[in-house]
Amino acid sequence: MILSYQSFKSVSEIDNATAAIQSIKWSKPNRENPTVAIVSELAIEDELKREELYKSRIKDNPIIRSFYLIYNEKTYDDMDIDEIIKSLQNYK
């Protein structure tokens, strides 16, 4: 099974990790429809240390998502961007 935006049954999408974390922390327990979020481990490292949140791994299921490069138009170098793109395309 591949998890993707198209196949994942979600109620909402939040672009802000802090908002997602707060939604989890303040949600009421519901066994039938638990509140979960997919965020990076780095985004919740403090909560993990304080045992306010817990993590589970999604094993053997690749997650397909879009990634975007953001940069300052005034200070970027085309060569650097091309190198980053090549590196990401070769990453396995």
Secondary structure as GFF3:
##gff-version 3
##sequence-region A 1 92
A	DSSP	beta_strand	3	4	.	.	.	ID=ss1
A	DSSP	alpha_helix	17	26	.	.	.	ID=ss2
A	DSSP	three_ten_helix	42	44	.	.	.	ID=ss3
A	DSSP	alpha_helix	45	49	.	.	.	ID=ss4
A	DSSP	beta_strand	63	64	.	.	.	ID=ss5
A	DSSP	alpha_helix	78	90	.	.	.	ID=ss6
###
